[in-house]
Amino acid sequence: MAVVREFALPDLGEGLTEAEIVRWMVQVGDVVAIDQPVVEVETAKAVVEVPCPYGGVVTARFGEEGQTLDVGRPLLTVAVGSPDGQTPTAATVPAAPADGDSGSGNVLVGYGTSGPAARRRRVRPAPGAPALAPAAAPAPVAAAAPVAAVPVRHEGPVAVISPLVRRRAREHGLDLRVLTGSGPDGLILRSDVERAITAVSTAPVTAAAPAAPAEGTRIPLRGIRGAVAEKLGRSRREIPDATCWVDADATELLAARAAMNAAGGPKVSVLALFARICAAALARYPELNSTVDTGRGEIVVLPEVHIGFAAQTERGLVVPVVRDAHRRSTEELSAEIGRLTEAARSGALTPAQLTGGTFTLNNYGVFGVDGSTPIINHPEAAMLGVGRITPKPWVHRGELAVRQVVQLSFTFDHRVCDGGTAGGFLRFVADCVEQPAVLLRAV
C-alpha cells in the first residue's frame, strides 16, 4: 500500500506570505518525480515554479488557477511508494494520509536539488479497482450551491482564508455568512463570491427601485502590481524626499560609447554607462548609499553598492538588482543588466534578484519623456532618473550648437543628507556625462 503525503505551499522567502496560482503543471492521476515542478505561482516578487518534494501519484489538487493561497495551505497530495517498490496505482492508494516525510526538502526551483524532471504519465486504475478519487479535493465549481432567494445566515467563523475574497465581498456589500463555499470543508473561494455578485447584479429590479450608478472596471491590486503599490505608498509615507535636477550635454558620452563598441568585444549600453557613473559618484558620496533605521534612530551607511534598475514588463514594474556594481567594469555591468532585463521580460527573475538594492537607476527616457520626480525605492535613500537624450540647442565652447542633451533628476532622502551633498552628487554625475574622462580620476 502506498501512503499519501500532503505538500503545502512552501515559504518562498523574502517575507512573502501568499501566492496566486497561475498554472497547474500536473493533473490528478499524474506520476511526478521528486523535485518536479507541479505548479506555477505568482508572488509579490516574481512568477516561480514550485517543485514537489515527493515522488508518486498526484491524488488531489487544492486551489484553482487565479486563486490566492496562504503559505502553509495544502497545494496537493501525492501517493508515495509501495512496499514492493512498484509505482503506486489507484488500487494501492489508501484513503487517508499517513505521517512521515520522504521528500527531498526542495521548496523552490533554483534552491536544493535540480535534477531533470521525469516525464509525467497518467496512471490507469488496475483491472477491477475503483477509480482514483481524491478524498479531500475541492468540489467542482458546478457543484457549488446557488445563491438562495432567501439566504440562510451561518453562525460561527466565516470559512475564508483569502484577503482578496474578503475584499471583493466587502466592495460589493456581500455578507459572506450567507454563502456556502465550494472549497474543502466549505471554504469560500473567489469563484463563490463572483458567482454571488453576478447573481445579485442580474436579479430583476422593481419599478420603484432607482437605477444604480454605473460602476467602473475594478483591477485587483495583487501580485507584482500590489507589491509596487505597497512599496511606493510606504516610501511616500515614511521618507521625506526632495528632488533636484540638471540638464547635461551627453554628446561626448555617446561618442565614448560609440568608440568603445567600435573597438570590438561586448557591446556597452547607455544604462551601463550611467550605472558605472553612479557607482563612482556613490564612492564620493557614500551617505547616499544608505538606509535609515527608524527603530534605533540611525543612518546605516552600507559598504556594498547594489544598483537596481527599473524595468517595465508585461506583469508590471520590477527592479532587478546588479550586485556589487562598484566592483564591475562597464562591460560587466552591461552584460549583467542585459541578462537581468531578459529574465525580467520572460518572468524568470527570482525573489533574490529583485531585493537587496542600495541605490536605484531609473531610465524613464525610454518612454520618450524628458523629466520626472521619481519615488525612492524604499528602504533606499536615493534614486537617479535619466530622461531621453535628444538633440537640442546648446551653448558649446561659446557658440550655439545642436548637442545631445539629457535631463537628470535626483531624488534623495532628506534625513540622510542636505542639499549640498545631493547637489554635489548630481553635479559629479553631470560632469561625467559631459566629460567621460572625469571617470578616469574618480575614486
N, C-alpha and C positions, 0 to 999 in steps of 0.2 A: 504493500500500500504506500502511495506517495503521501507526503504531508504538504499542507498548504501554508505558504508564507505570505504575510501581508507586507507590501512595500509602500511606505508612506512618502509624501512629498518631502525631500530632504532639505536641510538648511543649505541654501545656495550661497551663503556668505554675505559679507558687507552689510549685515543688519537687515537683510530682506526677510519679510515675514509672510509673504504671499506671492503667488504667481498665477497667471492666467493660462489655461490650456489652449494652445494654438492648434496643435495637430497630434492626433494619436498615430503612432507608428506601428502598432500591433492591434490585432483583434483577439477577442475571446476565442480560445482554441489554438492560437499560435504557439509554437515552441520557440522559446527565447534562450539565448546563451547568456552566461554571466557577463555583465557589463555591456550588454547590447542596448542601444538607445531604444526606449519604448514610447517616449512622448516628448514633444517639443513644447516648451512653455516660455512665456514672455514675462520677465520681471521688470522692475523699475529700471534696471540697468541694461539688459540685453535680452535677446532671444537665444535660448540654450536648449540643447538636447539632454535629457535626463536618462542615464543608463540604469538598468535594473541590476541589483547586486545578486540576484538569484537566477539559476538556470532551471528551466522546466516549462510547464504548460500554463499559459495565461488562463485563469479561471474566472476572473472578474475585472472590470474596469470601473473606476469611480470618477464621475465628473464628465461633463460634456465639453466639447470644443467651444471656447468662449466663456466658460465658467471659471471663476477665480477661486482657488483653493488656498487655505492657510497652510503654512509649514507644519508638518506633523499629521495632516489629514491623509487617509488612505488614497493611494493612486491606483493600485491594482493588487491582485493576489495571484500567486504562482504556485502550482503543484510541483513540488521539488522532489526528484529522485524516487526510487523504489527499492525494496530490499534486494531484488535480483539485478540491480544496476541498469535495468532497461528504461527507456524513455516512458514516462507515465502516460497512460491513456485515460479515456473517460471512465473506464471501469475500475481503475486503480486509485482514483482521486477520492479521498474521504470527504464527508460532508462538512467537517469542522476543521479549522486550522489548528496546528499544534505549535507548542512553544519551541524556542530554539532559534539558531541562526547559522545558516550555512552559506551565506553570500560572501561577496568579495569585499564589502565595505566601501566600494566606489560609489560616490554620490553625484558626480557631475562630470561630463565629458571634459577631458583635459586634466582631471585630478584622479590619481590612482592608476590602476592598470588600464592599458589601452590596446589590447589585442583586437584583431578584426572580429566584427560581429558575425555570428553564424547565420547562415541563410535560414529564415524562419519558414516554417511549414505548418499547414493546418493538420490538427490531429483528428482522425476519424474514430468514432466510437467502435469498440470491439463488437463482433457479432453478438447480438442478444443483449448488449449492455445498454443502459439508459443513456440518453444524450447528455453531453456535458452541459451543466447549467450552474452558473454562479449563485450560491445561496444568498450572498449579500449584495448582488449587483443592483444598481438603481433601477427602479421600474421605468419602462419606456415612456416617452413623453405622451404617447397616445393614450396611455392608461391613467393619466392624471385626472383627478376628479374635477368636473366642470364647476364653475362658479355658480352656486345655487342662487335661485331668485331670492330666497330668504336665508342668508348665510348664517351658519352656526358659529358663534364665537367660542374658541377653545380657551380654556383656562390653563394656567401654568406658564412655563418659559416658552418663548417662541423658538421654533426649530429653524434658526437661520444662523449661518456662520459667516456669510459673505457680506462685507460692508457695502458692496455695490448693490446687493439685493435690498438691503435696508434703505439705502439712499433712494433707489428707484421707487420703492413703496412710499417713502416719505414725500418725494416730489409729487406724487400723484394722489396723496391723501388716502392711500390704501392701508387698511387695517390688516396686518399680517396674521392676526389671530383668527381671521375668518377663512384663511386659506388652508388647504390640505396639500402638503408637499408631495412631490413625486419622487424625491430622492430617498436614499437609505434611511430607514427609521422615520419616515415622514419629513425629511429635510426639505425645506422650501428652497427651490432653485430659482435662478433668474428667469427661466422659461415659465415657471408657475406665475411669477409676478407679471411678466409681459403678457401672458395669456389673460390674466385678470384685468390688466389695464385695457387690453383690446376689447374685452367683453363689456367693460364699463363705457368705453368710448363709442361702441356700436349699439348700445342699448337705445331703444326708442325714447324720444324726448316728447313730453306732453306739450300741448299747445301753449300752456301757461308758462312753461319754463323759458327763461331768457336765453338767448343764444350765447354760447360760451365763446370767449375771445379766442382768436387763432393762436395756437402755440407754436413757437419756433422749434427748429431742429435742435435736439439735445445731444451733445457729444460727451460721453463719459471721460472724465479726467483719470485715466488709468494707464498702467504700463509706463512707457518712456515719457509720454506726454504728461502724465500725472506726476512723475518724478521731477521733470523740468519745472512744472508749476510750483511744486512744493519748495524746491531749492531756490528758485528766483524770488518767491514770496518771502522766504526766510531771509534771503540776502537783503531785501528791501526793508524788512522789519528790524534786523539786527545791526546792519552795517551802515554807519554814517558816511556815505560815499560822496566823492566830488570828482569832477571831470575837467580836464584841461585838454586843449588840442592845438595843433600847429600844422601848417602846410609845409611840405618839403619837396624839393626838386629831386625826383628819383631817376633822372636821366642817366647819371653815372652808375647807379646801382644796376639798372637794366643793361647798361653796356658791360659792366663787370660780369653779370650773369651770362650774357651772350658770349663773352670771351672764354669763360670757364667751360661752357657747353661746347664751344668750337674746338677746345683743346682735346676732346675725346674723354672717354670714361663715362660714368653715370651722369645723367642729366641732373641739374640743380634747379629746384623750383623757387619761385619768389617767396613762398611761405617759409621755405627752409632758410633763406637769407634773413628773413625777419626773425626767425627763431634763433639764429646764430647771433644776431644783433641784440636780442632780448637777453640771451644768456650772458653776453658781455656787459650789458647795462646792469643786470642784477648783481654781477660781481662788484660793480662800483657802488651800487645802492642796495646792499643786502637786506635792509629793513623792509624792502618791498617784497622779498621772498619770505613771507612770514604768515603767521596766523595769530589770532587773539584768543587767549584762554580767559574767557569771561569769568569762569568759576574762581580762578586764582588772581584775576586782575593783572595778567602778564601778557606781554608781546613775545611770542616764541619765534625767533629768527631761525629758519630752517637751513641746515648745512647743504642739502642736495637740491638741485634745480630740476623739477619735473614739469615740463611745459605741456599744458593741454591746449588743443586747438579745436575750435568749434567746427563741426561737420554736420551739414544738413543731409538727412537721409529720408527715405520714404516713410520710416517709422517715427520721424521727428528729429529734433536736435540732439546730438550726442557730442561728448567732448573726450575723444581719445587722448591718452597721455603718453608723451615721449619721455621715458625715464632717463635720468642722468644726462639731460641735454647739455649741461656745462662741460661734459667730458667728450662730446661728439663733435666730429668735424662737420663742415657744411654738407659734404656729400653723404655722410652717415645720417645727418638729420633729414635730408631729403629722402633717402631710402626708407627710413623709419616712418616718416609722415605718409609716404606713398603706400606702405604696407598697411598701416592702420586705417587709412582712408578707404582702401579696398575692402578691408574687413568690416568697416562700418557700413558700407553700401550693401554688402552681402548679408548683414545681420550676424556676423560671426564673431563680434567682439565679446570678450569675456568680461565679467564684472571687474576683474583685477585691472584690465586695460582701460577702464573708464573711471577709475578712482585714484586718489593719491597725488593729484596735481598740486603744484605750489604756485603756479602762475599760468594765466590763460592768454592765448593769442587768438584774436577774433578777426578773420578776414572777411568782412561783410562787403568788400569791394566786388566780390564775385557776383553779387546781386545787382551790380550797376549803380550803387549809391556812393555818395562822397563821404558822409559823416554819420556818426551815431554817438549815443551816450550809453555804452554797454553796461549791463548789470554784472557786478562782480560774482564770480563763481564761488559761492560760499563753500568752505570757510577761508578761501584765499584772501589776499589783501590787495590785489591789483589785477588789471586786465588792460592789454593794449589792443585797440581797434584800428584796423587798416582799411581805408576806403579804396575806391577804384583808382588806378593810375591812368590818367588821361591827359592828352595834350592841352596845355593852357598857356596864355601869355605870361611871361615871367621875365623879370629883370635879371639878366645873366651877364656878369662882368661889365656892368654899367650900360648895357644895351638891352632893348626889348627883344625877346626871342620866344619861340614856341618851345616849351620844355614839357617833359613828362612829370606831372605834379600829382602828389598823393596827400590826402589829409589823414593825419594820425591823431587819434583820440586816446586819452589815457585816463582811466577811472581807477581811483585808489581809495583805500580805507583811511579816512582822516584820523583814525585813532593811532595808526602806526607811524604816521609822519605828517609833516606840514607841507604847505605848497612849495616851499623851496626845494625839498627833496624830490617831490613829484615833478616839478618843473625841470630840475636837473636831469632826472631820468629821461624825460621826454625829449629834452634838448639833445642829450647824448644820442638817443635813437635817431633823431632827425639828422644830426651831423654825420652819423654812419651811413644813412640813406643817401645824403648828398655827396659824401666823400667816403666811399667804402674803404679807402686806405686807412681811415681812422681806426678800423678794427685791428690793424697790424700793431698798434701801440696800446690796444686795450688790455686791461688786466685779464 
